[in-house]
Amino acid sequence: MMSSNSNQQALQQMVEEVDRGGRNVTGAVAMIISVVALCWAFFQLWYASPLPFTFHIGIFNDTEARALHLGFAMFLGYVSYPASKKSNRDRVPLLDWVLAIIAAFCGAYLFLFYRELSLRPGIPTTMDVVVASIGLVLLLEATRRALGAPMAVLGTLVIIYVFLGPHLPDVLAHRGASLERLVSHMWLTTEGVFGVALGVSVSYIFIFVMLGSLLDRCGAGNYMMQVSFSLLGHLRGGPAKVSVVSSAVNGMVSASSTANVVTTGIFTIPLMKRAGYGGVRAGAIETAASADGQIMPPVMGAAAFLMIEYVGIPYTEIIKHALLPAVLSYVSLFYIVHLEALRLGLQPMQAATQARTPIQRIGRMGMGISATIIVVALIYWIGVGTQQLFPQQAFGILVTLLIALYVGLVWMASKHDDLPDLVKQDGTMTRPEVWPTVRTGLFFLIPIGILVWCLTIERFSPGLSAFWAVTTMLTLMLTRRPLQAFFRRQQVGKALAEGIKDTLVGLQEGARNMVGIALACGTAGLIVGTITLTGLGLRMTSFVELVSMGNVLLMLGFTAVVCLVLGLGMPTTANYILMATLMAPVVVELGAQSGLIIPLIAVHMFVFYYGLMADITPPVGLATFAAAAIAGEDPLKIGLQGFKYAMRTAVLPFMFVFNPLLLLIGIESWYEFVFVAFGSIMGSLAFAAATMGWMRIKSKWWEIVLCLVVMFIMFRPDWFMNHIQTRYLDAEPAQIYAVAADLRPGQQLVVEIEGMTLEGDTIRKTVGAELPMLEEGSTLTGEAAGRKRMADAGIGVMAFGDMVQLSNIGFGSQARRSGWEQGWDVMVVKQPNPSALMDYYMYLPALLILAFLWWNQGVRMRKTEEA
């Protein structure tokens, strides 16, 4: 069993290598690195807070903040990451110090000389060109050290592509650019390195990574895992189910698959092996569960914050769209590990107390769920009620109540022993009781609760929401130990010192965890800058259309393969930036030309999901190597087995691209949400049973086929209903206002438009946009209401007799992002068919098939037992 100090140190070193560079320096050098990391952390806290605007000091604009952000990242990149695997890790060579200082200067150049540069835009001096050129080279080298050669090589290739433009074949040729124009575009503007990706890293990603680091440092991850054990350890295959649930919970605040594997896997993988899963299955389960942590709201890894800029919707909307697919992924993985337990004949773990009857277990579960719902509802109504009754004093009252709640929870925990070690000295484990485990760390939920409250109720920006959560987390880390020591009548001074140390280490680790992400965003910005400088994006549309022959399914398959290939050599964030820039608009455009409306968020989620799959896919997935190190098995075998488990995640993107209801797009009522959630969960379970070849007993080939049929019906009931009935009725273009006025919440305005592209080709395509509802109390009706709703969505039209033309499409609006083209003619308006039946009628035959399969396997199982 892998629990020795040497093995734990090896795993910790692996995380250090991946997330923080792996240099093990001491003395003054370690102090310098720590101070710089802390300065970066404090700068980011200040930038995310409302304090600069409250006191009118230390206000940084976006460009200045991005420059400082990259300057810190490049400095720490050179002092934290050795030049090669053979380099000495116990010291920082003089050359690296020199490179670090020069890199920091080049990275912060836009901040240091912001005024001078703003007075001569587009006219770089010799110094500007030299600094930018050196900065590009040093950025690529820092990226190579932190992220590996593939990302740096790709960055180098796009620079070469800029220079070789006039000498390339026609399909790739462009005008080219001079050195001065290249470096000015890439380094002295916000079109390249300092573009959207780095801006999101500054505004959102850093503060969320810091929150995850602080939660991990204070022991919240261990607490959540032990709660999972207490809740699920008694089930068949308990350790595997604990791995799934604890990875999902940790994934809510962690952006690293590798760190997630090490944090939970160090306990769950050995226990899964002892339970009978075997090393390969145990490692694969932990890998699949940990990688999917990045799709679990509310944090979802770094790429989710980039969607805010690329898709142009609030973060709360991204959370809403991501929620159901994430739940489906974990529900199906939970079912997979249950099926594995059945196949292997595994038995439940021993409970801490005498086993209860089923009625007692159901009663306790019902009481626990009811109590949780009551507490959550009570917190909500107290918060909202206080704001309504005492608007001026609400903040002070709520903070006072929160402090009282926190002190009370710490007092309750201090009256009992701290959490025991999960694994005993002899390697055995007894499942702990639920409530004694839960009560020891309920205060850990306060920062997460504040994050969710600020995001969903107050509708703060993600950065400001995370700032308040981090502020709460810092307060908790500084005071929790002293409070517990006070209540236990122990030494408060010693406990306070430990709390301060944990806080500083957590801030430092959060900053060092960001080095690779910031460098990835900078280098990805270099790639995006090449696309805008050379017009490569337009050529990609023609290329993908040629490869896929206009078939949307083939196009999505091509995109998935490219994501997996790129993911072998670059992190999820960089993979997402590149594919979202190159492929997402292409997929939406070619889908529209095929008459298929694909929401932009669906394509971005598609790219995001397949970027994550690279953490599992052999032969490179880092999470797989971490799991293999714990399990003591071949990484390739674990990767292949993990990919088999991850197939339920791989199929989801294809489904929600064609059926956006899975992303909760177009849901018109609460009962429709219930139908969608129920049907998709049943479809996920059917697909899991098909891939495992097992339900109650081993499945026959025709049972596997029927499971796949059920899966397809549950995920795509619209495919069948579209062959039975007409979803839309064609209306004249002049009726566009009347149709827009009658649309219900969740319904889209769908039209066919025709116009000429920049290349001179006449194209007809189908586009759609969801229109906002009129404000409450509005008296507009009929065409006037339709005109107002369209205007609010950024869509303006002009009528010339029977002809209707799109006169204005708002800049940055969802309509523009979804393919609406200004100046194009409206050819047909698609009016929702009022007599169309709901798609959910198709669930009935699917459920009947599932019931038959369950009954048939039960009959065969009883015959086998009797024999």
MOKA-V924772 format. One record per residue. RES is the residue in one small letter. BURIAL is b if it has 24 or more other ideal C-beta (glycine too) atoms within 12 Angstrom, else e. D_FIRST is the distance of its C-alpha to the first C-alpha in Angstrom with 2 decimals. Layout:
# MOKA-V924772
<<RES,BURIAL,D_FIRST> <RES,BURIAL,D_FIRST>>
This chain:
# MOKA-V924772
<<m,b,0.00> <m,b,3.77> <s,b,5.90> <s,e,8.10> <n,e,11.71> <s,e,12.26> <n,e,9.92> <q,e,11.43> <q,e,14.73> <a,e,14.48> <l,b,13.99> <q,b,16.77> <q,e,18.84> <m,b,18.56> <v,b,19.95> <e,b,22.52> <e,b,23.61> <v,b,24.13> <d,b,25.57> <r,b,27.03> <g,b,27.78> <g,b,25.29> <r,b,27.96> <n,e,26.88> <v,b,30.35> <t,e,31.60> <g,e,34.99> <a,e,37.94> <v,b,36.39> <a,e,33.45> <m,e,36.08> <i,b,38.22> <i,b,35.44> <s,b,34.48> <v,e,38.17> <v,b,38.84> <a,b,35.83> <l,b,37.08> <c,e,40.61> <w,b,39.46> <a,b,37.68> <f,b,40.79> <f,b,43.06> <q,b,41.18> <l,b,41.28> <w,b,44.99> <y,b,45.62> <a,b,43.88> <s,b,45.70> <p,e,49.27> <l,e,50.22> <p,e,51.92> <f,e,54.32> <t,e,54.83> <f,e,55.88> <h,e,57.15> <i,e,55.39> <g,e,52.61> <i,e,53.14> <f,b,51.62> <n,e,52.61> <d,b,50.14> <t,b,50.97> <e,b,50.68> <a,b,47.32> <r,b,45.94> <a,b,47.22> <l,b,45.64> <h,b,42.34> <l,b,42.28> <g,b,43.50> <f,b,40.60> <a,b,38.10> <m,b,39.64> <f,b,39.77> <l,b,36.12> <g,b,35.27> <y,b,36.80> <v,b,35.55> <s,b,31.94> <y,b,31.35> <p,b,31.96> <a,b,34.41> <s,e,31.97> <k,e,28.50> <k,e,30.13> <s,e,31.76> <n,e,31.07> <r,b,28.85> <d,e,30.00> <r,e,33.56> <v,b,35.79> <p,e,38.52> <l,e,42.14> <l,e,42.54> <d,b,39.80> <w,e,41.59> <v,e,44.83> <l,b,43.38> <a,b,41.70> <i,b,45.04> <i,b,47.04> <a,b,44.56> <a,b,44.69> <f,b,48.50> <c,b,48.68> <g,b,46.29> <a,b,48.29> <y,b,51.63> <l,b,52.65> <f,b,52.17> <l,e,53.92> <f,b,56.91> <y,b,56.90> <r,e,60.57> <e,e,61.83> <l,b,59.95> <s,e,61.19> <l,e,64.78> <r,e,64.57> <p,e,62.44> <g,e,62.35> <i,e,64.07> <p,b,61.37> <t,e,62.52> <t,e,61.55> <m,e,59.07> <d,b,57.51> <v,b,57.08> <v,e,55.65> <v,b,53.14> <a,b,52.08> <s,b,51.73> <i,b,49.62> <g,b,47.56> <l,b,46.81> <v,b,45.69> <l,b,43.50> <l,b,41.96> <l,b,41.01> <e,b,39.52> <a,b,37.52> <t,b,36.31> <r,b,35.29> <r,b,33.22> <a,b,31.53> <l,b,31.24> <g,b,31.63> <a,e,34.66> <p,b,35.30> <m,b,36.41> <a,b,38.59> <v,e,40.06> <l,b,40.99> <g,b,42.67> <t,b,44.56> <l,e,45.68> <v,b,47.18> <i,b,49.17> <i,e,50.45> <y,b,51.31> <v,b,53.51> <f,b,55.50> <l,e,55.85> <g,b,57.02> <p,e,60.61> <h,e,59.58> <l,e,57.12> <p,e,58.01> <d,e,59.76> <v,e,56.78> <l,b,54.91> <a,e,57.94> <h,b,58.89> <r,e,61.27> <g,e,58.82> <a,b,58.84> <s,e,59.76> <l,e,57.39> <e,e,59.09> <r,b,58.67> <l,b,55.03> <v,b,53.87> <s,b,56.07> <h,b,54.61> <m,b,51.00> <w,b,51.05> <l,b,54.18> <t,b,54.03> <t,b,51.54> <e,b,51.67> <g,b,48.98> <v,b,46.21> <f,b,47.29> <g,b,47.50> <v,b,46.03> <a,b,42.37> <l,b,42.48> <g,b,44.52> <v,b,41.88> <s,b,39.26> <v,b,41.54> <s,b,42.56> <y,b,39.50> <i,b,36.25> <f,b,35.95> <i,b,36.47> <f,b,33.92> <v,b,31.25> <m,b,32.11> <l,b,31.72> <g,b,28.22> <s,b,27.30> <l,b,28.84> <l,b,27.11> <d,b,23.69> <r,b,24.69> <c,b,25.99> <g,b,22.89> <a,b,24.31> <g,b,21.34> <n,b,19.02> <y,b,21.91> <m,b,22.39> <m,b,18.81> <q,b,18.99> <v,b,22.38> <s,b,21.05> <f,b,18.55> <s,b,21.51> <l,b,23.72> <l,b,21.66> <g,b,18.82> <h,b,21.26> <l,b,21.95> <r,b,20.90> <g,b,17.85> <g,b,17.60> <p,b,14.37> <a,b,15.97> <k,b,19.26> <v,b,17.96> <s,b,16.69> <v,b,20.21> <v,b,22.11> <s,b,20.34> <s,b,20.58> <a,b,24.22> <v,b,24.92> <n,b,23.35> <g,b,25.18> <m,b,28.42> <v,b,28.42> <s,b,26.12> <a,b,27.55> <s,b,24.53> <s,b,22.27> <t,b,19.93> <a,b,19.78> <n,b,19.26> <v,b,16.21> <v,b,14.63> <t,b,15.95> <t,b,14.73> <g,b,12.02> <i,b,9.69> <f,b,9.66> <t,b,10.92> <i,b,9.05> <p,b,5.65> <l,b,8.46> <m,b,10.55> <k,b,8.46> <r,b,8.48> <a,b,12.06> <g,b,13.02> <y,b,13.62> <g,b,11.80> <g,b,10.38> <v,b,14.00> <r,b,15.25> <a,b,12.51> <g,b,13.15> <a,b,16.82> <i,b,17.15> <e,b,15.82> <t,b,18.07> <a,b,21.04> <a,b,20.78> <s,b,20.52> <a,b,23.34> <d,b,25.56> <g,b,25.27> <q,b,28.11> <i,b,30.48> <m,b,30.10> <p,b,33.07> <p,b,34.18> <v,b,32.77> <m,b,31.74> <g,b,31.08> <a,b,33.84> <a,b,35.63> <a,b,36.71> <f,b,38.90> <l,b,40.55> <m,b,41.67> <i,b,43.87> <e,b,45.98> <y,b,45.83> <v,b,46.50> <g,b,48.61> <i,b,47.39> <p,e,46.06> <y,b,42.35> <t,b,42.71> <e,b,43.90> <i,b,40.92> <i,b,38.60> <k,b,40.71> <h,b,40.56> <a,b,36.79> <l,b,35.87> <l,b,36.36> <p,b,34.67> <a,b,31.56> <v,b,31.54> <l,b,32.12> <s,b,29.22> <y,b,26.73> <v,b,28.45> <s,b,28.22> <l,b,24.51> <f,b,23.95> <y,b,26.01> <i,b,24.18> <v,b,20.79> <h,b,22.88> <l,b,24.44> <e,b,21.15> <a,b,20.20> <l,b,23.65> <r,b,23.41> <l,e,20.19> <g,e,21.54> <l,b,18.77> <q,e,19.67> <p,e,19.67> <m,b,17.40> <q,e,19.07> <a,e,21.42> <a,e,22.20> <t,e,25.73> <q,e,27.72> <a,e,27.81> <r,e,30.89> <t,e,33.37> <p,e,33.51> <i,e,36.65> <q,e,35.01> <r,e,32.07> <i,e,34.59> <g,e,36.74> <r,e,34.06> <m,e,32.94> <g,e,36.60> <m,e,37.19> <g,e,34.28> <i,e,35.46> <s,e,39.05> <a,e,38.35> <t,e,36.52> <i,e,39.49> <i,e,41.97> <v,e,40.33> <v,e,40.16> <a,e,43.76> <l,e,44.89> <i,b,43.48> <y,e,45.17> <w,e,48.51> <i,b,48.54> <g,b,47.95> <v,e,50.47> <g,e,52.92> <t,e,52.95> <q,e,53.67> <q,e,56.49> <l,e,58.08> <f,e,57.70> <p,e,57.42> <q,e,58.41> <q,e,56.22> <a,e,53.26> <f,e,50.97> <g,e,51.53> <i,e,51.19> <l,b,47.93> <v,e,46.40> <t,e,47.52> <l,e,46.00> <l,b,42.72> <i,e,42.60> <a,e,43.39> <l,b,40.64> <y,b,38.09> <v,b,39.21> <g,e,39.17> <l,b,35.58> <v,b,34.46> <w,e,36.55> <m,e,34.96> <a,b,31.41> <s,b,32.48> <k,e,33.64> <h,b,30.12> <d,e,26.89> <d,e,24.67> <l,b,21.59> <p,e,18.94> <d,e,15.31> <l,b,13.64> <v,b,10.61> <k,e,11.84> <q,e,11.16> <d,e,10.14> <g,e,7.48> <t,e,10.49> <m,b,12.76> <t,e,16.51> <r,b,18.40> <p,b,20.81> <e,b,24.51> <v,b,25.96> <w,e,28.91> <p,b,27.44> <t,b,24.69> <v,b,27.24> <r,b,29.79> <t,b,27.66> <g,b,27.94> <l,b,30.83> <f,b,32.47> <f,b,29.93> <l,b,31.76> <i,b,35.09> <p,b,34.72> <i,b,33.52> <g,b,36.41> <i,b,38.85> <l,b,37.71> <v,b,38.29> <w,b,41.57> <c,b,42.93> <l,b,42.10> <t,b,43.37> <i,e,45.97> <e,e,47.42> <r,e,46.99> <f,b,46.27> <s,b,45.15> <p,b,41.40> <g,b,41.70> <l,b,43.61> <s,b,41.35> <a,b,38.26> <f,b,40.26> <w,b,40.89> <a,b,37.26> <v,b,36.20> <t,b,38.97> <t,b,37.72> <m,b,34.15> <l,b,35.46> <t,b,37.49> <l,b,34.52> <m,b,32.40> <l,b,35.35> <t,b,36.34> <r,b,33.42> <r,b,32.14> <p,b,35.75> <l,b,36.71> <q,b,33.84> <a,e,34.70> <f,e,38.34> <f,e,37.73> <r,e,35.53> <r,e,38.14> <q,e,35.87> <q,e,36.71> <v,e,37.59> <g,e,38.21> <k,e,34.74> <a,b,33.24> <l,e,35.67> <a,e,34.67> <e,b,30.98> <g,b,32.14> <i,e,34.31> <k,e,31.58> <d,b,29.16> <t,b,32.08> <l,b,33.06> <v,b,29.57> <g,b,29.17> <l,b,32.56> <q,b,31.83> <e,b,28.54> <g,b,30.36> <a,b,33.08> <r,b,30.88> <n,b,28.97> <m,b,32.46> <v,b,33.45> <g,b,32.15> <i,b,33.49> <a,b,36.89> <l,b,37.22> <a,b,36.31> <c,b,39.01> <g,b,41.49> <t,b,41.00> <a,b,41.06> <g,b,44.32> <l,b,45.61> <i,b,45.02> <v,b,46.68> <g,b,49.55> <t,b,50.12> <i,b,50.43> <t,b,53.05> <l,b,54.86> <t,b,55.24> <g,e,55.35> <l,b,52.37> <g,b,51.51> <l,b,54.77> <r,b,54.13> <m,b,50.69> <t,b,52.42> <s,b,54.63> <f,e,51.84> <v,b,49.51> <e,b,52.48> <l,e,53.31> <v,e,49.82> <s,b,49.37> <m,e,53.05> <g,b,53.24> <n,e,50.69> <v,b,48.46> <l,e,45.59> <l,e,45.62> <m,b,45.85> <l,b,42.74> <g,b,40.88> <f,b,42.02> <t,b,40.89> <a,b,37.41> <v,e,37.06> <v,b,38.32> <c,b,35.86> <l,b,32.91> <v,e,34.35> <l,b,35.04> <g,b,31.61> <l,b,30.12> <g,b,31.63> <m,b,32.29> <p,b,30.74> <t,b,31.50> <t,b,34.28> <a,b,36.21> <n,b,35.76> <y,b,37.19> <i,b,40.09> <l,b,41.15> <m,b,41.00> <a,b,42.51> <t,b,45.36> <l,b,46.02> <m,b,45.17> <a,b,45.38> <p,b,49.16> <v,b,49.66> <v,b,47.90> <v,b,49.91> <e,b,53.14> <l,b,52.82> <g,b,51.74> <a,b,54.88> <q,b,57.01> <s,b,55.65> <g,b,56.64> <l,b,53.12> <i,b,52.39> <i,b,48.86> <p,b,48.02> <l,b,46.98> <i,b,43.94> <a,b,42.76> <v,b,42.84> <h,b,41.06> <m,b,38.29> <f,b,38.15> <v,b,37.69> <f,b,35.12> <y,b,32.95> <y,b,33.06> <g,b,32.35> <l,b,29.07> <m,b,28.22> <a,b,27.98> <d,b,24.68> <i,b,23.28> <t,b,25.68> <p,b,24.70> <p,e,25.12> <v,b,25.06> <g,b,23.33> <l,b,21.53> <a,b,19.45> <t,b,18.23> <f,b,17.24> <a,b,15.28> <a,b,13.35> <a,b,12.97> <a,b,11.62> <i,b,8.73> <a,b,8.31> <g,b,9.14> <e,b,12.29> <d,e,16.02> <p,b,17.46> <l,e,20.61> <k,b,19.16> <i,b,17.38> <g,b,20.71> <l,b,22.78> <q,b,20.85> <g,b,20.92> <f,b,24.62> <k,b,25.18> <y,b,23.80> <a,b,25.84> <m,b,29.03> <r,b,29.92> <t,b,30.09> <a,b,32.00> <v,b,34.72> <l,b,35.41> <p,b,37.28> <f,b,39.67> <m,b,40.40> <f,b,41.14> <v,b,43.31> <f,b,45.58> <n,b,45.16> <p,b,45.07> <l,b,45.02> <l,b,41.21> <l,b,41.48> <l,b,43.80> <i,b,46.75> <g,b,49.96> <i,b,48.83> <e,e,52.13> <s,e,51.20> <w,e,48.46> <y,e,48.75> <e,b,48.35> <f,b,45.08> <v,e,43.99> <f,b,45.02> <v,b,43.20> <a,b,39.95> <f,b,40.08> <g,b,41.05> <s,b,38.45> <i,b,35.61> <m,b,36.82> <g,b,37.11> <s,b,33.52> <l,b,32.30> <a,b,34.60> <f,b,33.32> <a,b,29.66> <a,b,30.73> <a,b,32.63> <t,b,29.88> <m,b,27.43> <g,b,30.23> <w,b,29.50> <m,b,31.09> <r,b,31.38> <i,b,30.97> <k,e,30.89> <s,b,33.72> <k,e,36.64> <w,e,37.86> <w,e,40.71> <e,b,38.49> <i,b,36.36> <v,e,39.66> <l,b,40.86> <c,b,37.70> <l,b,38.38> <v,b,42.00> <v,b,41.02> <m,b,38.78> <f,b,41.69> <i,b,44.17> <m,b,42.07> <f,b,41.39> <r,b,44.84> <p,b,47.43> <d,b,49.87> <w,e,49.91> <f,b,51.43> <m,e,53.74> <n,e,55.08> <h,e,56.35> <i,e,58.03> <q,e,59.66> <t,e,60.68> <r,b,58.58> <y,b,61.16> <l,e,64.96> <d,e,66.76> <a,b,69.01> <e,e,71.52> <p,b,70.49> <a,e,73.09> <q,b,71.19> <i,b,68.15> <y,b,68.94> <a,b,69.54> <v,b,66.27> <a,b,64.39> <a,b,65.99> <d,b,64.84> <l,b,61.14> <r,e,58.84> <p,e,55.73> <g,b,53.00> <q,b,55.55> <q,b,56.22> <l,b,59.56> <v,b,59.42> <v,b,62.10> <e,b,62.88> <i,b,64.14> <e,b,65.79> <g,b,66.49> <m,e,66.47> <t,e,63.53> <l,e,63.88> <e,e,64.13> <g,e,67.13> <d,e,65.51> <t,e,66.47> <i,b,63.41> <r,b,63.05> <k,b,59.86> <t,b,58.60> <v,b,57.27> <g,b,56.36> <a,b,55.91> <e,b,55.17> <l,b,58.10> <p,b,57.77> <m,e,59.64> <l,b,62.82> <e,e,62.74> <e,e,63.38> <g,e,67.14> <s,e,68.14> <t,e,71.41> <l,e,71.01> <t,e,71.28> <g,e,71.78> <e,e,71.82> <a,e,71.82> <a,b,68.49> <g,b,67.10> <r,b,68.42> <k,b,66.82> <r,b,63.41> <m,b,63.51> <a,b,64.62> <d,b,61.75> <a,b,59.38> <g,b,61.12> <i,b,63.12> <g,b,66.87> <v,b,69.25> <m,e,72.93> <a,e,75.16> <f,e,77.99> <g,e,79.67> <d,e,77.24> <m,e,74.97> <v,b,72.09> <q,b,70.34> <l,b,67.30> <s,b,69.04> <n,e,66.17> <i,b,62.39> <g,e,60.98> <f,e,59.09> <g,e,55.37> <s,b,55.88> <q,b,53.63> <a,b,56.54> <r,b,56.72> <r,b,52.97> <s,b,53.25> <g,b,55.93> <w,b,59.22> <e,b,61.80> <q,e,64.78> <g,e,68.08> <w,b,66.90> <d,b,68.84> <v,b,67.59> <m,b,68.36> <v,b,66.94> <v,b,65.52> <k,b,62.96> <q,b,63.70> <p,b,61.08> <n,e,62.39> <p,e,63.07> <s,e,63.14> <a,e,59.77> <l,e,57.38> <m,b,53.89> <d,b,51.16> <y,b,49.18> <y,e,51.42> <m,b,49.28> <y,b,46.37> <l,e,48.24> <p,e,48.11> <a,b,44.46> <l,b,43.58> <l,e,45.69> <i,b,43.79> <l,b,40.43> <a,e,41.89> <f,e,43.11> <l,b,39.73> <w,b,38.04> <w,e,40.79> <n,e,40.80> <q,b,37.07> <g,e,37.46> <v,e,40.24> <r,e,38.26> <m,e,35.25> <r,e,37.57> <k,e,39.20> <t,e,35.89> <e,e,35.01> <e,e,38.51> <a,e,38.34>>
